[in-house]
Amino acid sequence: MISRFEVRAREIEFDAVAKNGEIVLWAMSEHVEDAGVHSGDATLIIPPQRLYFETMRRVRAIAARLAKS
């Protein structure tokens, strides 16, 4: 949930399937439009093209912690 408008913010989507607290299948995508620009019909790119490797690593690590909990 975005609670304030961010200029030049990017949206990242991480979809996963977990079993027994471990991620077994996942996909990460990024929105082509900046956050807040589209009206519900977003254009996504898989794999992300403009994300830093460290950003993708951090997103996956957060998802792994969520799966464990």
C-alpha positions in Angstrom: 0.0 0.0 0.0 1.5 3.3 -1.1 0.4 6.0 1.4 2.1 9.0 -0.3 3.0 9.9 -3.8 6.7 9.3 -4.8 8.2 11.0 -7.8 9.9 8.6 -10.3 9.0 5.6 -8.1 9.0 2.2 -9.7 6.5 -0.6 -9.0 7.9 -4.1 -8.5 5.8 -7.3 -8.3 7.0 -10.5 -6.7 4.7 -13.5 -7.1 5.7 -16.8 -5.4 4.5 -20.2 -4.3 5.8 -21.5 -1.0 5.7 -24.9 0.6 6.5 -25.5 4.3 7.9 -22.0 4.6 10.2 -22.2 1.6 9.7 -20.5 -1.8 9.6 -23.1 -4.5 8.6 -21.0 -7.5 8.8 -17.3 -8.0 8.7 -14.5 -10.6 9.6 -10.8 -10.3 8.4 -8.2 -12.7 8.6 -4.4 -13.0 6.0 -1.9 -14.2 6.9 0.0 -17.4 5.0 3.1 -16.1 6.1 5.0 -13.0 4.1 4.3 -9.9 0.7 6.1 -9.9 0.6 6.7 -13.7 -1.5 3.8 -14.9 -5.1 3.3 -14.2 -5.2 -0.4 -13.3 -4.1 -1.8 -16.7 -0.4 -1.9 -16.0 2.3 -3.0 -18.5 4.8 -5.4 -16.9 8.2 -6.7 -17.9 9.6 -10.1 -16.9 12.5 -10.2 -16.1 12.9 -6.7 -14.7 15.1 -4.5 -17.0 15.9 -1.4 -15.0 16.2 -2.7 -11.4 19.5 -3.0 -9.7 20.6 -6.6 -8.9 20.8 -5.6 -5.2 17.2 -4.4 -5.2 16.0 -7.7 -6.7 18.1 -9.6 -4.1 16.5 -7.6 -1.3 13.0 -8.1 -2.6 13.6 -11.9 -2.8 15.1 -11.9 0.7 12.0 -10.1 2.1 9.7 -12.6 0.3 11.7 -15.5 1.8 11.3 -14.1 5.3 7.5 -13.7 4.7 7.3 -17.3 3.5 9.0 -18.6 6.6 6.7 -16.7 8.9 
